[in-house]
Amino acid sequence: MREVSLCSLRCVLVSLLLCLSVSRSPLATSLHLPKQQQIDRIVKLPGQPSNVKFSQYSGYVTVNNNPGRALFYWLLEASTKPESKPLVLWLNGGPGCSSIAYGASEEVGPFRVRPNGRTLSLSPYSWNKEANLLFLDSPAGVGFSYSNSSDQRTGDQRTAKDAYKFLRKWFERFPQFKYRTFYIAGHYIPELSKIIVDRNKGVNNPTINFKGFLLGNPLIDDLYDNIGTFEFWWNHGLIGESTYAALNESCPLDSFLFPSDNCYTALSSAYNEFGNINPYAIYEAPCNDVGTLAKLPLPWTFRGNDECVVKYTKLYMNRADVQKALHANTTGIPHPWVTCSDSVRGGWTDSPRSMLPIFQQLIAAGIRIWVFSGDTDAVLPLTATRYSLKALKLRVNTSCRYDGASEYMLIMQVGGWSETYEGGVTYLTVRGAGHEVPLTKPKLALTLFRHFLADQILPMHAT
């Protein structure tokens, strides 16, 4: 087996030469760039602050010529020394939600849209302080990505395969990143990771220098996620005893995609008992601007998007001058830009009952796996993730609480709880965070990301 962590001396030298040949300054003329990078280079976004000191690129990569599927990306280079920092691919889930809308614009990217929908501010906790960030709208039909086919049926398998095709073509377009240390963060990760690890073994396939992934509030295993989710709802007073019993009787063995009639009835009762709360962060104000989300059937109702979070981003991304600057919507998508695609979500055809076998394969391959949960998320809560990880039956190395600085004061507080396991697996809960941890606890999320890249545990106190 060829180790994905190794690269020949020749590859290293080629990578260094390519890095030196490409201008690192956002103010540099496009003549210094390879042709396609010249085309994709963003000169300046409308309303962009004047003190931006990193380069950015965006555009399309075709992953299937027939029926014509093309995925939209946005690369935001590291704010300092991008040539020496790793590349991180960010993928949002949903399924059917845009990485541009959530990851780039609300969670870990450097820009935030102001309430006027016309100007941008810089986030002090952007992850591009530590890495080059590559955001991908996936699958086709999500965000600015498109398919020329009217058939929107897709699923986990095609999404992962298309993302791998995208990466191969993207690395050809940006050869300076070809042998760079590479990580994935966000969602849709295990299956894409498996493809990368499997293809790295092939003689004729290019090696992607893949080291690990960082997975937030994930859907891992239908059985354990169901049991843990219902337990969280009951323990936090969101549902009553009889509804809790009905859920445990009807739903644990059901597929997330296709709940049985009895499970559907129990879920409906549970959501009615929730009342008007924000399931993504149960102690935060609810979102009443749900738009078409309310029309979606279960279980999608509480596994999709928060329209209140992205309403300013929606205004900005639908502007013609913004789309022109981003090289987006070049084919004239026949609808406004939306944060999440109901048609993609509704046409989802496959999702494995369990990701645990893939986790086991990746652990055996030496891939570093960090999983984290915001502890106020009722959509995919920490109890669900803990039950799923426990099913891996890994030996626990440490079980501790860790500290993190307050977002607004220079004092140390309890940041959360962490457990490390054999095989390079780490699990963390983030105190007070919701489903989108970098949105609700940005400073702590950046600290977590920094330690993940360095493969260092956070400051801990044994329990």
Salt bridges, closest charged atoms under 4 A:
ASP40 OD2 - ARG173 NH1 2.69
GLU77 OE2 - ARG24 NH2 2.87
GLU83 OE1 - ARG24 NE 3.90
GLU130 OE2 - ARG450 NE 2.90
ASP151 OD2 - ARG153 NH2 2.93
ASP162 OD2 - ARG69 NE 2.77
GLU172 OE2 - LYS178 NZ 2.66
ASP198 OD2 - LYS194 NZ 2.80
ASP222 OD2 - ARG353 NE 3.95
GLU307 OE1 - LYS314 NZ 2.69
ASP321 OD2 - ARG319 NH2 2.64
ASP377 OD2 - HIS435 ND1 2.81
ASP403 OD1 - ARG401 NH1 3.03
ASP403 OD2 - HIS461 NE2 2.81
GLU422 OE1 - ARG395 NH1 3.19
ASP455 OD1 - ARG368 NE 3.59
